[in-house]
């Protein structure tokens, strides 16, 4: 069976990516990161998703002590989406580069040919490491960085809107009730942060005719 490594955050985009990979016939090894994020609740949902899908998973605990992100520093406020300008303070410096570096090592060790990531560049927060040029150049780097030169990174949702992602997820049978998006990580989603609003936007537009 074809094997792949998938970055699973517990959010709706990574969940849809997981089900896409399985539909394409991959045996998926899920990587879940505990990097000190204040919304640790997503880790619980990621593990629950992986178990529900019948996939194995590992949780990597790493530390980013330099903070500089509202997702890492509780002294920084999580902004509401309507107040966002430019790249928001929820951006974690180099996060996808760090995650993908671990994933490349894991993929080579498990003889996986593909690394899946649920990044999106249409309805998104504007993070620089979610843009098409980033993945294009990172894939070129991967070819030179490891012994197995045939590993590639795929971001199948990169050019899809949240509406399209929700509709695709419904067709694939994604259990959206097992996903978590809110950056504030409370008992219930706040409904105001960037992640909550983008999620809500996707579901609202997916129901529109």
C-alpha positions in Angstrom: 0.0 0.0 0.0 1.1 3.5 -0.7 2.3 5.4 2.4 2.0 9.0 3.3 2.7 11.3 6.2 0.0 13.8 7.1 0.2 16.9 9.3 -3.0 16.6 11.4 -3.9 19.7 13.5 -7.4 18.7 14.4 -8.9 21.5 12.3 -11.3 21.1 9.4 -8.7 21.6 6.6 -6.4 18.9 7.9 -9.4 16.6 8.5 -10.5 17.0 4.8 -6.9 16.4 3.7 -6.8 13.2 5.7 -9.9 11.8 4.1 -8.7 12.8 0.7 -5.4 11.0 1.2 -7.3 7.9 2.4 -9.6 8.0 -0.6 -6.6 8.1 -2.9 -5.5 4.8 -1.3 -2.7 5.9 1.0 -1.9 4.4 4.4 -1.6 7.5 6.4 0.9 8.2 9.3 -0.5 11.2 11.1 1.8 13.7 12.8 0.3 15.8 15.6 2.3 18.7 17.1 2.2 19.9 20.7 4.2 23.1 20.3 2.9 25.0 23.3 -0.1 26.4 21.5 -2.7 27.9 23.8 -5.5 26.0 22.0 -4.2 22.6 23.0 -7.7 21.3 22.6 -6.9 20.8 18.9 -4.5 18.0 20.0 -7.4 16.0 21.5 -9.5 16.4 18.4 -6.6 15.4 16.1 -6.0 12.2 18.0 -9.7 11.5 18.0 -9.8 12.0 14.2 -6.9 9.7 13.6 -8.4 7.0 15.7 -11.8 7.4 14.0 -10.2 7.1 10.6 -8.2 4.1 11.6 -4.8 5.7 11.1 -1.8 5.5 13.3 -0.4 8.8 14.8 2.4 10.2 16.8 2.4 13.4 18.9 5.6 15.4 18.8 6.1 17.7 21.7 8.4 20.6 20.9 9.1 23.9 22.5 9.2 27.4 20.8 10.4 29.5 23.8 10.8 32.7 21.8 7.0 33.3 21.7 6.2 36.3 19.4 2.8 34.8 18.6 -0.6 35.1 20.2 -0.9 31.3 19.8 2.1 30.9 22.1 2.0 33.9 24.4 -1.0 34.2 26.7 -0.1 37.8 27.3 -0.9 38.7 23.7 -4.6 39.0 22.8 -6.2 36.8 20.1 -7.6 39.3 17.6 -11.1 39.2 16.2 -11.2 38.6 12.5 -12.9 42.0 11.7 -9.9 43.8 13.2 -7.2 42.0 11.2 -4.8 43.9 9.0 -1.9 42.2 7.2 -0.3 39.1 8.7 -2.0 38.6 12.1 -0.3 38.2 15.5 -1.5 34.6 15.5 1.2 33.8 13.0 3.8 31.5 14.5 7.3 32.2 13.0 8.4 29.4 10.8 5.8 26.9 12.0 5.1 25.1 8.8 8.9 25.0 8.0 9.5 23.4 11.4 6.6 20.9 11.0 7.5 19.9 7.5 11.1 19.4 8.5 10.0 16.8 11.0 7.6 15.3 8.4 10.4 14.9 5.9 12.5 13.0 8.3 9.5 10.8 9.3 8.5 10.2 5.6 12.0 9.1 4.8 12.1 6.8 7.8 8.8 5.2 7.0 9.4 5.0 3.2 6.5 7.4 2.6 6.5 9.2 -0.7 4.1 12.0 0.1 3.7 14.5 2.8 0.2 16.0 3.0 -0.6 19.3 4.6 -4.0 21.0 4.8 -2.7 24.5 3.9 -5.0 26.9 2.1 -4.3 30.2 0.3 -7.8 31.4 -0.6 -9.9 31.9 2.5 -6.9 32.0 5.0 -5.2 34.2 7.5 -2.4 35.4 5.2 0.4 33.4 6.7 3.4 33.5 4.4 4.1 29.7 4.9 0.6 28.9 3.4 1.3 30.4 0.0 1.8 28.5 -3.2 5.3 29.9 -3.8 6.4 28.6 -0.4 5.4 25.0 -1.2 6.9 25.2 -4.7 10.3 26.2 -3.3 10.1 23.9 -0.3 9.6 20.9 -2.7 12.7 21.9 -4.6 14.6 22.0 -1.4 13.4 18.6 -0.3 14.9 17.0 -3.4 18.4 18.2 -2.3 17.9 17.8 1.5 17.5 14.0 1.9 18.8 10.7 0.6 15.3 9.7 -0.7 14.9 12.3 -3.4 11.4 11.1 -4.4 9.5 12.6 -1.4 7.1 15.4 -2.3 4.9 17.8 -0.3 1.2 18.1 -1.4 -1.3 20.7 -0.3 -4.4 19.6 -2.1 -6.6 22.3 -0.6 -4.3 25.1 -1.5 -6.5 26.7 -4.1 -9.9 25.8 -2.6 -12.2 28.2 -0.8 -13.6 27.3 2.6 -17.0 26.7 0.9 -15.4 24.2 -1.5 -13.5 22.5 1.4 -16.7 22.0 3.4 -18.5 20.6 0.4 -15.7 18.3 -0.4 -15.5 17.2 3.2 -19.2 16.3 3.3 -18.8 14.2 0.1 -15.9 12.4 1.7 -17.8 11.8 5.0 -15.5 13.9 7.1 -16.8 14.0 10.7 -16.6 17.8 11.1 -18.0 17.4 14.7 -14.6 15.9 15.5 -12.7 18.9 14.5 -11.7 22.0 16.4 -10.7 25.4 14.9 -10.9 28.1 17.6 -7.7 29.8 18.6 -8.9 30.6 22.0 -9.3 27.0 23.0 -12.1 27.4 25.5 -14.9 25.0 26.4 -16.8 26.3 23.3 -15.6 28.0 20.2 -15.4 31.8 20.6 -17.0 32.5 17.2 -14.9 35.7 16.9 -11.3 34.7 16.1 -9.9 34.3 12.6 -10.2 30.5 12.7 -13.8 30.5 13.9 -14.9 33.1 11.4 -13.3 31.3 8.5 -14.9 28.0 9.6 -18.3 29.7 9.9 -17.9 31.3 6.5 -17.2 28.0 4.9 -20.3 26.3 6.4 -22.6 29.2 5.6 -21.5 29.5 2.0 -21.6 25.7 1.5 -25.3 25.8 2.3 -26.0 28.6 -0.1 -27.4 27.7 -3.5 
